[in-house]
Structures are given as C-alpha cells and as structure tokens.
Amino acid sequence: MRNGDVAVNNRFLRACRREPVDRVPVWFMRQAGRYDPEYRQIRETHTLLEICREPELCARVTRMPVDKLGVDAAILFSDIMVPVGAMGMSFSLQENVGPVMDRPLRTDEDVARLHAFHPEEALPYVLETIRHLADTLPVPLIGFAGGPFTLASYMIEGGPSRDYLRTKTMMLARPDLWHALMAKLSEAMSIYLRAQIEAGASAVQIFDSWVGSLSVQAFRAHVKPYVQRMLADLAPLGAPLIYFGVHTGELLREFAEAGATVVGVDWRTPLDRARQRVGSSVALQGNLDPVCLFAPPEALQREVEAVLRLGAESPGYIFNLGHGVKPTTDLAQLQRVVEWVHAFEPHSPAV
Ligand code: CP3
C-alpha cells in the first residue's frame, strides 16, 4: 500500500484482518485532543466544529498524533455529533460537559422531522478532509460515526446522562417510536460511513460509547438488529468494521455476532476473557485503563505489558486504551506506550 512515494504502514489493517504482523499496532481513541499543547493552541482561535469544517486544518490536527506519537493509524478528527446537525437537530459542544441539544427529541413529530442527509452535500468538508488525508498519510485512516444507541441517548436526554432514563423509557413505553428512531439513525450512519470509506478511510469505528448501559436482553431486542444491519450494509466494502462501547463486557459476544470484524474492549474486561467471548473470527482492540497514563513510567510499563500479554496471545490484536485519552495526560507517556508496544514480540511474526 502506497500514497504516492510514501509507503503506508499497514500493520493496523493486517491486525484487523487477523493476519500476521511484525509489531503489535497501536493507536489511541481521542489521540488528537487537549493533552497536546499544539491542539490547545489551535482551540484558542477555533471551536472544535470550526476545525472540523476546515479540511486543511482538520487534516493537520488528524495527522498530529501520527507524527508526534508514532501511532499506526490516524482517526479522522471530527465528532459523533457532526452528522446529527446534518439530520436537522442543532446542538452545542460544551467544554467539560459534552454535546447539549438545543431542543431534545421527545415526540413522534420530533422523530418524523429527523431527516436523512447526503454526505457529499451536507458534510462535504468531512469527505474533503478524508480525501486529502488518504493521499498523504503514512498510516491508514480510520473514519467513524456514533452508534445508534449513543446518538439516540444524546438526542433524547438532551445531553450527557447518568442513567439514560428518558432513553430507556422511550425504548420500553414507545417501542414503535424507538424503532423508527433507530432505523433512521442506523441508516443515516451507514450511508455516512460508506461515504467515508469511498472517500478513502481504510477502516471505520462505530462509537456506541454508552450502549453498555443496556442489559444483554435489551441490547438484543432494541439495538442489535440495527447495528447488524449497519455492519451488513458496510461489509461488502471490505474495510474493517470496529464496534466499541464502554461497560460492554457482557455484550462482546453480541458485537461479534452482529458482524463487527474488530471488537473494542474497555479496561474492565481482561482481553483473554474478551477473546473467549468473541471467538477466533474477529480481532480485538483495547484495553489499557486511560488512568494508567498518570502512573510513574515503570508502573505504566508493567500495565502496558500486562495488556499486551493477554491481547497478543492470539492473532488479530490492536493495542488501544479502554476509552479516550484524558485531556490532562502527559504526551511523553503516550510516546512511551507506543515505544513499549512496538518493542513487544507479537504472537506470530510476519512471514
Ligand atoms: O479520537 C480522536 O482523536 C478523534 C476525534 C473525536 C472527537 N470526538 C473530538 C472531540 C472522536 C472520535 C469523538 C467521538 C465522540 N464524541 C464520542 C465517542 C468516543 C467516546 O469518547 O466515547 C462521544 C461520546 C462524543 C461526544 C463528545 N464530544 C464528548 C463526550 C465530548 C467531551 C466534552 C469535554 O469537553 O470533555 C466532546 C467534545 C470533543 N470531541 C472533544 C474532542 C477532542 C473535546 C475537546 C475540545 O472541545 O476541543
């Protein structure tokens, strides 16, 4: 794989496909963000959404962790809420809070008003950023979208939530409305992800960050069919499909069954147990506790190696954190983690 004269490091894609790798690949969720002084400086003059809307700047921000940390994949700089705006719901991203809707979604009319969007027309800047990156990055680019449960939760609650009370209540009291909402969200995100892959993203991750708040039975009944449909729509494109949420230890088998080719794992579930749950036909990604990055280097190294030993036991493993990099993380700690992961002898060396 090459971009012009640049050879693309493809160990991330090889691991997604469970092929032998020379080194364990590593990237970090939220690898572009506030821990980086250069990012904070850009944020002094641009809001997050302004960065997303300027392809050149957005591509630069996406690339920063590749150059500074030496990670094996880049993730598009954007937010799961960007396409929510394109579906007709306005929101703001509030510092240290997260997304806040101007008017939460509660009624039949609210769901009826949500509309599909054409990615090239509604979000041309996202695809332009991807096209630019796909031609210039020395590593594969990961595109992404929010998962249907997580997007629905922000829309219905109006912002972040502890218990997802209104979301789960809609699921139980108005299954018809819930299913109409899930159908709209999953279809729109599937079209959006397809456009990202067609523009040059080599893999995509569905961030269903809060889906672990559901029981296994509720996930099966109210969410899984929609995730399954999204993954089935995208599978023919051939790009690895990563599905991730926190607190999802009990759901991991469901994720593999739904058709994810890579299952993201948070730090609560040891990777050998995750492997037992998902079987041998998918790759695993995870799962260092992001708080370990605040430990002294020696303690951090022990934690990284413990994760690697469990993860690299079987083919198809990508090192990551169990959730996003925290904003006060020291950049040097992330650099060390990448070095240690790359120094580790993987299960089966490349042939
Ligand atoms: O991973 C990356 O480097 C790519 C960029 C990315 C962002 N958001 C940029 C961002 C990605 C992949 C996301 C996804 C996202 N957004 C998720 C799923 C991942 C997860 O963490 O579970 C969720 C739940 C959101 C919604 C959201 N947007 C939250 C919870 C926040 C944090 C609020 C805060 O201030 O702490 C945001 C804002 C946001 N999106 C930031 C970044 C870098 C915060 C920093 C900023 O405002 O510059």
Residues whose N, C-alpha, C, O or C-beta is under 5 A from the ligand:
A	BS01	CP3	F28 M29 R30 Q31 A32 G33 L48 I75 L76 F77 S78 D79 I80 L93 Q94 E95 N96 V97 G98 P99 F207 S209 G324
